[in-house]
Amino acid sequence: MPANIPPTHASTPDNAFLRLLTVLDTLRTQCPWDKKQTMETLRHLTIEETYELSDAILEGDMQEVKKELGDMMMHLVFYARIGDENNHFNITDVLNGVCDKLIHRHPHIYGDTEVNGEEDVKKNWEKLKLKEGNKSVLGGVPSSLPALVKASRIQEKARGVGFDWEEKQQVWEKVEEELQEFKNEFNIVEQQEIDLEKAEGEFGDLLFSLVNYARFININPENALEKTNKKFIKRFQYLEEKAKNSGKALQDMTLAEMDMYWNEAKKL
């Protein structure tokens, strides 16, 4: 027998959320695939959904953002359902928990703490996290974050407790210093063989300092690099299409020919 389908097009957020809970409960008990899932099997799918949401945001595709937000919401409810089955927590515990945390960490809204702007809010947030039992300011940075994102979060966390440069010029001087140290690894004429391990370390320092400068001028380094990735992909695919239309394979074209099409793509 087909499952009872919850009313469609709920008109309020609470009814829509209840509809999602009902659908997930039905799938969990009746669908062979959904019945087999665990937190571990869902994990990589959730990561994939997160990147799809990120792509939609960068593309500015609001319909796709809406769709991906729904997928993410479904995953979150699924985790809560599994937690409930194992008597660890339920969706009510999850929602109350995050509400309690937000209220506690915003004493300037729900208490009598006074702040003078965004920076004070961030500092209070980190202080409260330490009072809650966090052993380190950096303890909340997930170890599995991509390195570029992790560098940005580490620096933001350190800034939250006052460990930061005072002027952006100081940060740029650090960038130039790290760039020179990286170049020095390849400028020693007498050196017969590059010390790749040391060069890698210097390159890491250079990237970290560039992330720091980007933060100072309010540029998100992850977004910036991903936009450049997308730009390169579009231009390269234009190059491939032009080569195909001319009856040539890319590997048979000269660099000058490829540059011509590349410059056309840039103008577009």
C-alpha positions in Angstrom: 0.0 0.0 0.0 1.3 3.5 -0.8 2.3 5.7 2.1 0.0 8.5 3.1 1.4 11.6 1.4 1.6 14.6 3.8 -0.3 17.7 2.7 1.6 19.5 -0.1 2.6 23.1 -0.1 2.6 23.9 3.6 1.8 27.5 4.1 3.9 28.1 7.3 7.4 27.3 8.3 6.3 25.1 11.2 4.0 23.1 9.0 6.6 22.7 6.3 9.1 21.5 8.9 6.6 19.0 10.3 6.0 17.8 6.7 9.7 17.1 6.2 9.8 15.2 9.5 6.8 13.1 8.4 8.4 12.3 5.0 11.7 11.3 6.6 9.9 9.1 9.2 8.1 7.3 6.4 11.2 6.9 4.3 13.2 5.6 7.2 10.7 2.9 7.9 9.6 1.9 4.4 12.4 2.7 1.9 15.1 -0.1 1.6 17.8 2.5 0.9 16.8 4.9 3.6 16.5 2.1 6.2 20.1 1.1 5.6 21.7 4.5 6.2 23.9 5.4 9.1 25.6 8.7 10.1 28.8 7.3 8.6 27.2 6.4 5.2 25.5 9.8 5.1 28.7 11.8 5.9 30.3 11.9 2.5 26.9 12.7 0.9 26.5 15.6 3.2 29.9 16.9 2.3 29.0 16.7 -1.4 25.7 18.5 -0.7 27.6 21.3 1.1 29.9 21.8 -1.9 26.9 21.8 -4.3 25.3 24.6 -2.1 28.6 26.5 -2.2 28.7 26.2 -6.0 25.2 27.5 -6.3 26.0 30.5 -4.1 29.0 31.4 -6.1 27.1 31.1 -9.3 24.3 33.4 -7.9 21.7 30.8 -8.9 19.0 31.3 -6.3 16.7 28.5 -7.5 19.6 26.1 -7.1 20.5 27.6 -3.7 16.9 26.9 -2.6 17.1 23.3 -3.8 20.5 22.7 -2.1 19.3 24.2 1.1 16.4 21.7 1.0 18.8 18.8 0.5 21.0 20.0 3.4 17.9 20.4 5.6 16.9 16.8 4.7 20.3 15.5 5.8 20.2 17.3 9.1 16.8 15.9 9.9 18.0 12.5 8.8 20.9 12.6 11.3 18.5 13.7 14.1 16.3 10.7 13.2 19.2 8.3 13.5 20.2 9.9 16.8 16.7 9.5 18.1 16.6 5.8 17.1 19.8 5.2 19.2 18.6 7.2 22.2 21.3 9.8 21.8 19.2 12.9 21.0 16.2 13.9 18.9 15.4 16.8 16.6 13.9 18.8 19.6 17.1 18.4 21.5 19.1 19.6 18.5 17.0 22.7 17.9 16.8 23.6 21.6 20.5 23.1 21.9 21.4 25.5 19.2 18.9 28.1 20.5 20.4 27.8 24.0 23.9 28.3 22.6 22.9 31.3 20.5 21.2 33.0 23.4 24.2 32.3 25.7 26.7 33.6 23.2 24.8 36.8 22.5 24.7 38.5 25.9 24.6 41.9 24.2 21.2 40.9 22.9 19.8 38.6 25.6 21.7 40.1 28.5 23.2 43.3 29.8 26.6 43.1 28.0 27.5 46.2 25.9 29.5 46.0 22.6 30.9 48.6 20.3 30.6 46.6 17.1 31.3 43.4 15.3 34.8 42.9 16.7 33.5 43.0 20.3 30.9 40.4 19.4 33.6 38.0 18.0 35.8 38.5 21.1 32.9 37.8 23.5 32.0 34.7 21.4 35.5 33.2 21.8 35.7 34.1 25.5 32.4 32.3 26.2 33.6 29.3 24.2 36.6 29.0 26.5 34.4 29.4 29.6 32.3 26.5 28.2 35.3 24.2 28.4 37.1 24.6 25.1 40.8 24.1 25.9 42.0 26.2 23.0 40.7 29.1 20.9 41.7 27.0 17.9 40.0 23.9 19.2 36.8 24.7 17.2 38.5 24.6 13.9 37.8 21.1 12.3 40.9 19.2 11.4 39.3 18.0 8.2 38.7 21.4 6.7 40.4 22.1 3.4 43.7 23.8 4.1 42.8 27.2 2.6 39.6 27.4 4.6 41.3 26.2 7.7 44.0 28.9 7.4 41.3 31.6 7.2 39.4 30.2 10.2 42.6 29.8 12.3 43.4 33.5 11.7 39.9 34.6 12.5 39.9 32.7 15.7 43.3 34.2 16.7 42.0 37.6 15.9 39.0 37.1 18.1 41.3 37.1 21.2 43.5 40.0 20.0 46.3 38.1 18.4 46.6 40.0 15.1 48.5 42.6 13.1 47.6 46.2 13.7 47.9 47.6 10.1 47.4 45.9 6.7 50.8 47.3 5.6 52.4 45.1 8.2 50.7 42.1 6.8 51.8 43.0 3.2 55.4 43.3 4.4 55.1 39.8 5.8 53.8 38.6 2.4 56.8 40.1 0.7 59.1 38.6 3.3 57.6 35.2 2.8 57.7 35.6 -1.0 61.4 36.4 -0.9 62.2 33.4 1.4 60.3 31.2 -1.1 62.3 32.7 -4.0 65.6 32.2 -2.2 65.0 28.5 -2.3 65.4 28.6 -6.0 68.0 31.4 -6.4 71.0 29.7 -4.9 73.2 29.1 -8.0 75.6 26.8 -6.2 72.8 24.6 -5.0 72.8 21.4 -7.0 69.4 20.1 -5.8 66.4 22.0 -4.5 65.4 21.1 -1.0 61.7 20.4 -1.8 60.7 19.9 1.8 62.0 23.3 2.8 60.6 24.9 -0.4 57.2 23.4 0.4 57.4 24.9 3.9 58.2 28.3 2.6 55.4 28.1 0.0 53.0 27.2 2.8 54.2 30.3 4.8 53.6 32.4 1.7 50.1 31.1 1.2 49.3 31.6 4.9 50.5 35.2 4.8 48.4 35.9 1.6 45.3 34.5 3.3 46.1 36.8 6.2 46.3 39.8 3.9 43.1 38.8 2.1 41.3 38.7 5.5 42.6 42.2 6.3 41.0 43.6 3.1 37.8 41.6 3.5 38.4 39.1 0.7 37.4 35.5 1.3 40.3 33.6 -0.1 38.3 30.4 -0.7 35.7 32.3 -2.7 38.3 34.2 -4.6 40.3 31.1 -5.6 37.1 29.2 -6.6 35.9 32.1 -8.8 39.3 32.0 -10.5 39.0 28.2 -10.9 35.6 28.7 -12.6 36.9 31.5 -14.8 39.8 29.3 -16.0 37.4 26.4 -16.7 35.1 28.6 -18.8 38.0 30.0 -20.8 39.7 26.6 -21.3 36.4 25.1 -22.4 36.0 28.0 -24.9 39.5 27.1 -26.2 38.6 23.4 -26.5 35.4 24.3 -28.4 37.3 26.6 -30.8 39.9 24.0 -31.4 37.2 21.4 -32.2 35.5 23.7 -34.6 38.8 24.3 -36.5 39.3 20.5 -36.8 42.3 20.4 -34.5 43.2 18.7 -31.3 44.6 20.9 -28.5 47.8 18.9 -28.4 48.4 19.6 -32.1 48.0 23.4 -31.7 50.9 25.8 -31.1 50.9 27.8 -28.0 50.4 31.0 -30.1 47.2 29.5 -31.6 45.9 28.6 -28.1 46.8 32.1 -26.8 44.8 33.6 -29.6 41.6 31.7 -28.5 42.4 32.3 -24.8 42.5 36.0 -25.4 39.2 35.8 -27.2 37.7 34.0 -24.2 39.0 36.8 -21.9 37.3 39.4 -23.9 34.0 37.5 -23.7 
